[in-house]
Amino acid sequence: MWKWKKDKGDEFPAQNETIRDIMKQLKQSKDFVTYPIDGETKCVLVYFKTMVEPKIINDRILPALKQNALHSLEEMKDIISVEGLTVTDDINDFRQRVMQGHVIVQMKENDKKFLTIPAVIAEKREVSIPEVEFSVVGPKEAFVESLDTNINLVRKRLTLPQLMVKELSIGKMTKTRVAILFVDGIANKENVNTVMQRLGDIEYDQINDSSYITQMIADNSNSPFPQLLDTERPDRVTGSLVEGKIAILVDGSPHALTCPTTVVEFFSASDDYFLPWHLASAFRVIRLFAVIFSVLSTPLYVAILTYHHEMIPQDLLATIVSSRADIPFPPILEVIVLELTIELLREAGARLPTKVGQTIGIVGGIVIGTAAVEAGLTSNVLLIIVALGALASFTTPVYQIGNTIRLVRFPFLIGAQLWGLVGVSMVMAFFIAHLIRLQSIGRPFFAPIYPLRFRDLKDAFIRLPFNKQSKRPIQTRPVDSNRFNQKRANEKRDVDE
């Protein structure tokens, strides 16, 4: 079993450094303030004026210090009406707290003992609607960059005393706050310890977003498949926590990570749980077929035209031959040029401002596609196939897996050019073997397909009614596998019975 630990010597400061040395360095910054108070209470306040809230200093700290005769830090702690005051002599606390927006109070400048007062400026973005995982029905709230606000959004939906929040500070220079959320009594302790261990073992100077965490604690960092689910929806995180999964929130990131996860979870949208089960199941199946079509459409085109002409029906063969009659390039080169053009349009649309990006994507695709066909550089049949493949790839509800599908298509093209359908089959076997070996926080990533778990298939390729899902997924190894009493859920009684 993994157990979280923190090795000694992980702190960024040099050994034998004193408060005097830190103060000398901080005073070189223009926004650093040293404010002495000479009155009945004699002390020194030090802080960064760009990081503290002036109202807290002017309304709570200064009046308490100037209107009372205080002779020790403990007396100040008792009289200043601010939460989270701490008296300590830890030099690491001095550096970390002042850099996080705390006001430091010393009886004399460079004293070893000091009082820390939280006074951070509460600048944060308002909770808005999801932009990446937008849903037509259901909640319209998304995470923001404030860790405390994000935890509030989760606790508001999961009002349980068993909801545990553990916090770490990661990044030798940024000291980023990272919160680990799980439901005690449901989440497997081994999964929790594994996540805590891997987060505690991260060696990096800065953590600016949750995507850093994804790359650093993944079981196989060389795999193109994401092994932690990235989401911006609090309702999706709440659903994962109830299933026995673990959520990771990073201060400064509007996205949460949930683990362990499975490959089929990346193809389920939030709308699937807000619609009737038969509609949700139909849309999920359509989504899966769209992804398969997006990956295999152009490789099959290359394989069949290069090696397997006999597979083309006679009525369709004449159309394909006439469309390729004046094309000077082999199918593989024709496909690669069009695929790269689609990728260029995607990147251009994503990097440009929103309104300009939409115009580039639509107008650019129409103009370039029409010009390529008229110039005889590509066939109109292939243009339709590539356009449908690109459209099908947009059906993935999770952005991460969409990027993976864009990349996976090219190995299939190479296999189709080298060995035809045999090459496509070989590449497919390679990816299936890779998915079977892949793990998410030590749990099978290809579940419930392999290992085959019939119970978890109730919410995999299709979604059965809620009253049929009385058990939590086996993949998370929950402590309590029962979600509700299925017998009572199936009973439908009227009021007068």
N, C-alpha and C positions, 0 to 999 in steps of 0.2 A: 504493500500500500504506500502511495506517495504521501509524504508529510512535508508541509511547508516549512522552510527554514530560511534564514537570512544570514549569509556569511559575514564575518567581521571584515572590516577594511573596505566596505562598499561605499563609504562616504566620499564625496568629492573633495573636501578640504584637505589641505596638507596637514601633516602631523605637527603637534606642538604649536598650532596657530592659536592666538589669543584674541579676545574681543577688541583689544587695541589695534591689532593688525587688520581685523575686519572693518573696524570703523575708519581706519586710514584709507582703506580701499573704497569704501562706500562714499566717503566725503568727496571723492573725485567726480561723482555724478552730480549734475546740476540740480536734479529734483530731490536729492537727499537732504532732509531737514534735521538739524539738531536744535531743539527748543528748550532752553533752560528756564525753570520756574524759580523765582526768588521771592519768597514770601514766608508765611508760616510753614508751608510745606516746601522743602527744597528738594528738587529732583530735576531730571533731564529726560526729555522726550525725544526719541529718534524715530524717524519713519520716512517713507517715500511719499511725497505729497501727491504724486500721480497715481498712487495705488490705494490711498485711504479715503474714506468718506469724510468730508469736512464737517458735516453735521454731527457726527459721532464725537469728533474732537471738541467742537465748539459747544455742544449742548450737554455732553455727558462727562467727558474726561476733564477738560479744563475747569469747569465750575466745581467739580468734586475736589480737585486738587487745590484750587485757590481759596475756596470757602471753608476749608477744614484744615486743622493742624494735624498732619499725618507724619509719622516718624518712622514708618517701616513699610515695606512692600505689602505685607500681610494686611495692614490697615487699609491701604489703597485698594487691595483686592476686595475687601468687604464693603467698601463705600461706593466704588464706581459701578454704576448700574449697566453693565455690559456682560453678556453671556460669554463663557469660555475663557475667563481670565486664568492665567497660569503663572505661578512663581517658580522659577527654575534657575539653574546655573549651567545648563548644558549648552556648550558653545554651538553645537549643531542646530539646536532649537533656535538660538539667536539668529543665525544666518537664515535658516529656513523660514522662520516666522516673519522677519522683516521683509524678506523678498516676496512673501505671499500677501502683504498688505496689512500686517499687524503693526500696532504702535508699541514700541519698546520703552519702558519706564525704568530708569536707574536712579538710585539715590545720589550717586556721583557718576560722572562720565567714566566709562571703562570699568565700572564695578563688575565683578564676576557674577553677582546675583542680579536678576532683572525680572520685571513683570511684563507679560505679553498681553495685549488687548486687541481682540479681533476688530478691525475697522475697515474691512475690504469694501471697495466701491461695488455696489450691486448693479453693474451694467450687464444686461443680458437681453437676448432676443426674445420677443414674445412667442408663445406657442402658436404655431401655424399649421396649415394643412399639409399632409405628406406630398412631396413632390416626386419622389422616385417610385413609391408604392401606393400610388393613388387608387382609391376605390370609389365606386359609384355609390354604394351603400355602406353603412357602418360608420365607426368613429372617424372624425376628421382631425385628430390631433397627431402631431409628430414630435419627436424628440428635438431638443434644442442643444446649444453648446454648454449649458449650465448643468453640472452633475447633480446638484441638489434638486433642481427642477425636474430632471429626468427621473430621479428616484421618487419624487413626489408623484409623477405621472403613473409610475408603476404601483406605488402604495395606494393611490386613489382607487385603483381597479382591484387590488388584491389586499383587502383589509384584514390581514391575518397576523397575529403575533408571531407565527412561525416563519414569517418572511424575514430572513436574515440578510444583513448587509455587512460585508467585510470590506475593509478599505486598505489599499496599499499605495505606496508612493514609488513610482517607477520613472527611471530616467535620471542619470547622474547629475545632469544640469537642469533639466526642466522640472524634476520632482512632480511629475503629473499624477494627480489623484485618479486611481482606478478602483472602481467598486465591483465586488462580486456579489451577485444576488442569487439566492436559492431558498427553497421552502424546506425548512427543517422537518424531518419526519417523512418527506417524500423523496427528496434528492438523495442519490447514493453518495455516501461519505467518501468513497474512493474517487468518484468523479470530482467532488469538491476539492479534495486534497491534491488531485492531479493538476487542476486548474491553478490552485494557490501555489503549488510547487513551481509550475512553469512560469507563472507571472513573477514569482520571487527570484527566479534564476535569470531573468532578462538582463542582459548586459548591453546597454546602449545609452548614449548621452541625452537623447531627446525622444519623447513620445508625444507627437502632435495630433494623432488621430487614432481611432480604433483599428484602422487598417494596418497600422504598425503592429498591433497586438496580433492580428490575424496571421501575419507572416512569421511572427517570432515564436508562437506557441503551437503552430500546426504540426501534426505528426509527420507530414512529408512536405517540407517547404519547396521541393522541386516539382511538385505535382501542379498541373494547371487547374485542377479542380479545387474550389474553396472547401475547406474542412470545418469552417465555422460559418454559421448563417448570419449575414449582416442585414439588419433591419432598422427602419426609422419609425416603426409603429409600436407604441406602448401596448396596444391590445395583442399584438403578436408575441411580444415578450412575455406578457402575462399568461397567455396560453401555453407557452413553452415552459414557464416556471411551474405551472400546475401539472404538467406532464412529468415533472421530475428533472427538467433540464436546468442548466446554469446560465445566467446572463452576466455579461461583462459590460460595464458602462465606463467610459473614459471622459474625464473632464475636458471640455473643449471640442468634443465630437458629438454631432447630432445623430449618430448611429450607435446601435447596441449590437453585441455579439451574443449568440446563443449556441450552446454546445451541450452534449454531443448531438450531431445532426446526421441526416442521411441524404443520399442523392435525390430521393423522391421528394424530399421536403422543399427543394429548390424550385419545384414545378407546381407547388400549391400556392395559390394566391389568397389574400385575406377575404376576398369576395366569396371564396368557396364555402365559408362558414356563415355567410350572411344570406345565402340563397338556398332554396329547397335542395335537398340532397341529390335528386336526380338531375337537376340542372347543373349543380356544381360538379357532379361526376362527369357529365357530358362535356362540360367546358375543360375539365382537367384532362380527359382523354384527347380532346382536340389539341390541347396544348402539347401533350406528349408527342402526338403524331406530327405536329408542326415542327418540333425540335428535330425529330428524326429526319423529316423531309429537308430541313435546312442543312443538316450535316451531309446527307447522302445524295441529294439531287444532282449537284454538279459532278461529284465523283462518278456516279452511275452514268451520266452523260458522256464523260470522257472514256470510261471503260467500254461502254457499248459501242461508241463510234470508232474506237481504236482497235478493239479485239473481237467484238461480238455483234457484227452487223446482222447476223441471222436472227437475233432476238427482236429486231425491229419489225413490226407488222408491215405488210406490203403497202397498205394504204398510207401509212405514216412515213414510210421510207422515201416515197417520192417527194413529200413535203420537205423532209430534212435535206435530201440531196439538192433540191432546188434552192433552199435557203443557204447552203454552203457552197454552191457552185463557184462563186467568185471570191471565196475567202482564201487568202494566201497562207494562213497559219494553220498548224495542227490544232486539234481540239484543246489540248492541254494549255497551250499558249493563249488561245482565245479565252479560255475560262479564267486563267490567272490574271489576265489583263482586266477583265470585267470585275472579278472579285476584288482586286486591288483598287479599282476605281470606286467600287461601293464602299470600301473601307476608308478611302480618302474623303468621300462625301460625308461619311459618318463622323470622322474626326473633325472635319471642317465645321460641320453643323454643331458639334459639341463644344468646340473651342470659341466659336464666335458668339456675340450677344444673341439672346433668344430670338428676337424677330428676324435678324439677319441670318441666323443659323437655319431657321425654318425655311427661309427663302432659298438659301443655298442648297439645302437638301432636296427640295421639290423641283425647283427650276433646273438645278445642276443635273439631277438624274434624268429629267426629260430631255434636256438639250444634248447632253453627252450621249445618252442611249440612242436617240434618233440620229445624231451625227455619225455615230459608230456604225450603225446599220447602213445608212446611206453611203458611207465611204467604203463599204465592203470590208470592214475590219472585223466584224462579228456577225453572226447570224441572228435573225430575229427570234428564232426558237430558243437559242441559248439566252438571249436577253430576257425573255419571259421567264425562263427557269431561274436565272440569277435573281431577278426581281422578286419572284415568289419566295425563293430561299431567304433573301434578306428580310422580306416581310414576315416570314414564318419565325425567324430568329427573334423578332420583336415581341413575340407572345410570351416569352419567359418573364415571370413576375419578379424575379430576383435579378438585379443588375449584374451581380458577380458571375452567375452561371451563363448569362448572355455573352459576356466577354470570352468565357471558356469555349463556348460553341463557335464563336468567330475564329478562334485559334485552331480548334480541333479539325475544322474542315480541310485545312491544307495538308496534313499528313494523309488523309483519305485521298486527296487529289494525286499526291505523289504515288501512293500505292496503286491507284487506278491506272496511272500512266505506265508504271513499270510492269504490272502483272494482270491488269484488267480486274475482273470480278474476284479473282483469287487474291489479288493485292488488297482490294477493299475488305475482303473477309479476314485477311491476315491483320490488317490495321484494326479492324473491329475486335478481333480476338485479343489483340494487345491491350486495347483500352478496357475491355471487360475484365481481363486479368488484373490490370492496374487498379480498377475500381474494387475488385474483390479483395485485393491486398490492402487497400487504403483504409485508414482508421481516422476517427474523429475523437480526440481525447481518449484514445485506447479502446474505442467501441467501433464495431464494423460500420463502415461508411456505406456499404452497398446493401445494408439491411433495408427492408425485409425480404429482398430478393435472394441475397446470400449473406448469412445463412437464412434459409427460407423460414419465415415466421408467419403462419397463416393469420394469427390474431392481429398482427400489425397491418395486414393488407386491408383492413377495414377503413383505413385512412391513408392509403398509398396512391394507387392508380385511380381509384374511385373513392368517394366518401359516402359511407353508409349513414343512415339516420343517427342522431345523437343518442337515442335510447339503445342503440346496438353497440355503442362504444363505452362499455362499462369498465374496461380495463385500460390502464395506462400502457404505453409502448414498452415492450420488453427491452428494446435497445438501450434505454436509459438506465436499466436495472434499478427501478424505483424501490424504495423501502416499503411503501404501501402501494400495491399495484391496483387496488380497487378505487375507482373514481366515484361510483355511486351504486346503489342497489338496483340491478337491472330488472328484477321482478316487480318492484314498486314502480319503476319508470314505465313499464309496459302496461300497467293498470290505468285505465281511464275511467274515472268515476264522476258522475254528475253530482251536483249539490244535493239533489233530493234522494240519492241512494243511501 
